[in-house]
């Protein structure tokens, strides 16, 4: 009887622990690791979002979403004047 109780108890404990450890941060987040070296033309950009280091990413960045949804987001330095101008245009 004790041999059956131990594995059952282990399964029960794991069932309660797993939901607390998986996805506790709300899911994986894509972060920019470096900035684009070239200016991003306004004609290829649909929208943008801000990346903050306080949210777990290594650098502050502006992520521009391209018009073609199949292409990846483009990362830019928020301190660059051309980035600020592009943000204002959108």
C-alpha positions in Angstrom: 0.0 0.0 0.0 2.8 2.4 0.9 4.5 1.7 -2.5 1.4 2.9 -4.3 0.9 6.0 -2.1 4.4 7.4 -2.7 4.2 7.7 -6.5 0.6 9.0 -6.3 1.6 11.7 -3.8 4.5 12.7 -6.0 2.2 13.1 -9.0 -0.2 15.2 -6.9 2.6 17.5 -5.7 4.0 18.0 -9.2 0.5 18.7 -10.6 0.2 21.7 -8.2 3.8 23.0 -8.7 4.0 23.0 -12.5 1.4 25.7 -13.1 3.3 28.1 -10.8 6.6 27.6 -12.5 5.5 27.7 -16.2 4.7 31.0 -17.8 5.0 33.0 -14.6 6.3 36.0 -16.5 3.4 36.0 -18.9 5.1 34.3 -21.8 8.3 34.7 -23.8 9.1 38.2 -25.1 11.0 39.0 -28.2 13.7 41.5 -27.5 16.0 43.6 -29.7 19.7 42.7 -29.0 21.1 45.3 -31.4 20.0 48.3 -33.5 19.6 48.5 -37.2 22.6 50.2 -38.8 20.6 51.8 -41.6 17.7 54.2 -41.5 14.3 52.5 -41.9 12.2 54.1 -44.7 8.7 55.2 -43.6 7.1 53.5 -46.6 8.0 50.0 -45.2 6.7 50.7 -41.7 3.2 50.0 -40.4 3.5 50.8 -36.7 5.9 50.7 -33.8 6.2 49.7 -30.2 8.7 50.6 -27.4 11.0 48.1 -25.7 12.0 49.0 -22.2 14.9 47.5 -20.2 12.7 47.4 -17.2 10.6 44.7 -18.9 13.5 42.3 -19.1 15.1 43.3 -22.4 18.8 44.3 -22.5 18.5 47.6 -24.3 15.9 50.3 -24.9 14.6 50.2 -28.5 11.9 51.1 -30.9 10.6 48.1 -32.8 9.1 49.0 -36.1 6.5 46.6 -37.6 6.9 46.3 -41.4 3.9 46.5 -43.7 4.6 43.0 -44.9 3.6 40.9 -41.8 5.8 38.1 -42.9 8.9 40.2 -42.2 10.5 40.6 -38.8 10.3 43.7 -36.7 13.1 46.2 -37.2 15.0 47.5 -34.2 16.1 51.1 -33.8 17.9 53.3 -31.3 15.2 55.6 -29.6 17.9 58.3 -29.2 18.5 58.7 -32.9 16.7 61.8 -34.5 15.5 59.8 -37.5 13.8 57.3 -35.2 12.0 60.1 -33.3 10.9 61.6 -36.6 9.6 58.3 -38.0 7.7 57.7 -34.7 6.0 61.2 -35.1 5.0 60.4 -38.7 3.2 57.2 -37.7 
